[in-house]
Amino acid sequence: MTPGLPRNAANPLRLEFPQSLAVYDDYASAQKAVDFLSDKEFPVENCMIVGTDLKRVERITGRLTTGRVALGGLVSGVWLGLFIGLVFALFTDQGALAVIISTMVIGALFGVVWALVGYAATRGQRDFSSVTSVVATKYEVLVEHKVAAQARELLAQLPGATPNPFA
């Protein structure tokens, strides 16, 4: 341990000898338990919430058509063109509006072409749009071994707290 630095300064996401305090089905419950410990003046810097049993969730948001792909490319191209036009406009003395409009038009064309080329390259193998995220199915509250007993005693006072430490 380096003198003058806190115990976990090198890696703040690490406890020296963690023990499981409780396992919850959702993050809000784990957060509520740690907040309760904090309210009871427990040294919560000895706690950690760890999401476990990760799964990938993909929510389908709609069907892709050539028109939707072209519209998406158009919109993103216009935004890119606007950004580039604003940057160029900073370095010109005359016709800033013309520069911005022309880069937006070029960006729109570029966006439509690239979106349609990318869509055509999939050859119909993915005709839908989606949003993907990785989520935990369980949330485990870990505590440093030296304060685990104290944490268990305090957590037993939390109304409705019947977590299964072996879930």
HURANOR-V810834 format. One record per residue. RES is the residue in three letters. PSI is psi in degrees with one decimal (none if undefined). D_LAST is the distance of its C-alpha to the last C-alpha in Angstrom with 2 decimals. Layout:
res=RES psi=PSI d_last=D_LAST
res=RES psi=PSI d_last=D_LAST
This chain:
res=MET psi=134.2 d_last=34.24
res=THR psi=129.7 d_last=37.06
res=PRO psi=139.1 d_last=39.06
res=GLY psi=-11.5 d_last=38.99
res=LEU psi=146.6 d_last=35.76
res=PRO psi=160.1 d_last=32.42
res=ARG psi=-41.8 d_last=29.91
res=ASN psi=30.1 d_last=28.01
res=ALA psi=-35.0 d_last=31.06
res=ALA psi=-37.0 d_last=31.07
res=ASN psi=92.3 d_last=27.48
res=PRO psi=-14.8 d_last=26.05
res=LEU psi=40.6 d_last=22.69
res=ARG psi=136.6 d_last=21.97
res=LEU psi=149.9 d_last=20.97
res=GLU psi=-52.0 d_last=22.67
res=PHE psi=74.6 d_last=20.02
res=PRO psi=145.9 d_last=16.72
res=GLN psi=147.0 d_last=13.94
res=SER psi=126.9 d_last=10.50
res=LEU psi=-46.1 d_last=11.17
res=ALA psi=157.3 d_last=8.38
res=VAL psi=131.8 d_last=6.20
res=TYR psi=156.6 d_last=8.23
res=ASP psi=-18.4 d_last=9.35
res=ASP psi=158.2 d_last=12.77
res=TYR psi=-37.6 d_last=14.83
res=ALA psi=-37.9 d_last=16.91
res=SER psi=-40.9 d_last=14.31
res=ALA psi=-42.2 d_last=13.52
res=GLN psi=-39.3 d_last=17.30
res=LYS psi=-40.5 d_last=18.00
res=ALA psi=-45.2 d_last=16.09
res=VAL psi=-37.9 d_last=18.07
res=ASP psi=-39.7 d_last=21.17
res=PHE psi=-44.7 d_last=20.89
res=LEU psi=-41.1 d_last=20.77
res=SER psi=-42.3 d_last=23.76
res=ASP psi=-28.1 d_last=25.60
res=LYS psi=13.3 d_last=25.30
res=GLU psi=29.9 d_last=26.92
res=PHE psi=143.2 d_last=24.02
res=PRO psi=85.2 d_last=24.80
res=VAL psi=-9.5 d_last=22.42
res=GLU psi=-8.0 d_last=23.95
res=ASN psi=14.1 d_last=21.54
res=CYS psi=159.5 d_last=18.50
res=MET psi=137.8 d_last=17.07
res=ILE psi=125.0 d_last=14.90
res=VAL psi=122.2 d_last=13.69
res=GLY psi=129.2 d_last=13.10
res=THR psi=173.8 d_last=11.20
res=ASP psi=62.0 d_last=11.47
res=LEU psi=145.7 d_last=15.01
res=LYS psi=152.4 d_last=17.22
res=ARG psi=127.0 d_last=20.91
res=VAL psi=128.0 d_last=22.18
res=GLU psi=115.7 d_last=25.91
res=ARG psi=119.1 d_last=27.54
res=ILE psi=125.2 d_last=31.00
res=THR psi=-12.3 d_last=33.47
res=GLY psi=171.7 d_last=36.67
res=ARG psi=137.7 d_last=39.15
res=LEU psi=132.1 d_last=41.25
res=THR psi=167.8 d_last=44.98
res=THR psi=-40.0 d_last=47.80
res=GLY psi=-44.1 d_last=48.73
res=ARG psi=-40.8 d_last=45.28
res=VAL psi=-44.9 d_last=45.06
res=ALA psi=-42.0 d_last=48.59
res=LEU psi=-42.0 d_last=47.87
res=GLY psi=-42.1 d_last=44.77
res=GLY psi=-38.7 d_last=46.88
res=LEU psi=-48.2 d_last=49.67
res=VAL psi=-46.8 d_last=47.56
res=SER psi=-34.1 d_last=45.91
res=GLY psi=-39.4 d_last=49.35
res=VAL psi=-44.0 d_last=50.97
res=TRP psi=-43.4 d_last=48.43
res=LEU psi=-43.2 d_last=48.96
res=GLY psi=-39.0 d_last=52.71
res=LEU psi=-45.6 d_last=52.63
res=PHE psi=-49.8 d_last=50.88
res=ILE psi=-40.2 d_last=53.34
res=GLY psi=-40.5 d_last=56.23
res=LEU psi=-39.3 d_last=55.34
res=VAL psi=-46.3 d_last=55.19
res=PHE psi=-38.0 d_last=58.54
res=ALA psi=-25.3 d_last=60.01
res=LEU psi=-26.0 d_last=59.45
res=PHE psi=13.7 d_last=61.93
res=THR psi=149.1 d_last=64.62
res=ASP psi=-28.7 d_last=67.41
res=GLN psi=149.6 d_last=68.38
res=GLY psi=38.2 d_last=66.74
res=ALA psi=-39.3 d_last=63.15
res=LEU psi=-41.3 d_last=62.51
res=ALA psi=-39.1 d_last=63.98
res=VAL psi=-44.6 d_last=61.77
res=ILE psi=-46.0 d_last=58.62
res=ILE psi=-42.7 d_last=59.58
res=SER psi=-39.1 d_last=60.59
res=THR psi=-29.6 d_last=57.37
res=MET psi=-40.8 d_last=55.39
res=VAL psi=-46.1 d_last=57.43
res=ILE psi=-42.0 d_last=57.04
res=GLY psi=-41.0 d_last=53.30
res=ALA psi=-46.8 d_last=53.02
res=LEU psi=-46.1 d_last=54.93
res=PHE psi=-44.4 d_last=52.95
res=GLY psi=-43.8 d_last=49.63
res=VAL psi=-47.5 d_last=50.72
res=VAL psi=-49.1 d_last=52.02
res=TRP psi=-36.4 d_last=48.95
res=ALA psi=-43.3 d_last=46.55
res=LEU psi=-37.0 d_last=48.63
res=VAL psi=-44.3 d_last=48.97
res=GLY psi=-41.1 d_last=45.22
res=TYR psi=-41.8 d_last=44.65
res=ALA psi=-32.0 d_last=47.36
res=ALA psi=-24.3 d_last=45.84
res=THR psi=-17.7 d_last=42.70
res=ARG psi=42.9 d_last=45.08
res=GLY psi=10.4 d_last=43.04
res=GLN psi=-13.6 d_last=39.83
res=ARG psi=82.0 d_last=37.91
res=ASP psi=42.4 d_last=39.62
res=PHE psi=156.4 d_last=36.94
res=SER psi=153.9 d_last=35.64
res=SER psi=167.2 d_last=32.00
res=VAL psi=130.3 d_last=29.68
res=THR psi=141.9 d_last=26.81
res=SER psi=159.1 d_last=23.83
res=VAL psi=126.4 d_last=20.68
res=VAL psi=154.4 d_last=17.60
res=ALA psi=148.2 d_last=13.97
res=THR psi=-16.6 d_last=11.39
res=LYS psi=150.9 d_last=8.71
res=TYR psi=117.8 d_last=10.13
res=GLU psi=131.9 d_last=9.26
res=VAL psi=119.5 d_last=11.91
res=LEU psi=147.7 d_last=13.50
res=VAL psi=155.1 d_last=16.46
res=GLU psi=139.9 d_last=19.37
res=HIS psi=-34.3 d_last=19.25
res=LYS psi=-15.3 d_last=22.46
res=VAL psi=10.8 d_last=21.21
res=ALA psi=-43.5 d_last=17.61
res=ALA psi=-44.4 d_last=18.87
res=GLN psi=-42.9 d_last=20.90
res=ALA psi=-41.1 d_last=18.12
res=ARG psi=-41.9 d_last=15.95
res=GLU psi=-44.7 d_last=19.15
res=LEU psi=-42.8 d_last=19.97
res=LEU psi=-28.0 d_last=16.67
res=ALA psi=-20.8 d_last=16.97
res=GLN psi=-12.2 d_last=20.17
res=LEU psi=120.4 d_last=18.75
res=PRO psi=129.6 d_last=19.61
res=GLY psi=7.6 d_last=16.85
res=ALA psi=101.7 d_last=14.14
res=THR psi=56.2 d_last=11.51
res=PRO psi=150.3 d_last=8.35
res=ASN psi=111.1 d_last=5.36
res=PRO psi=-8.6 d_last=5.81
res=PHE psi=14.0 d_last=3.82
res=ALA psi=none d_last=0.00
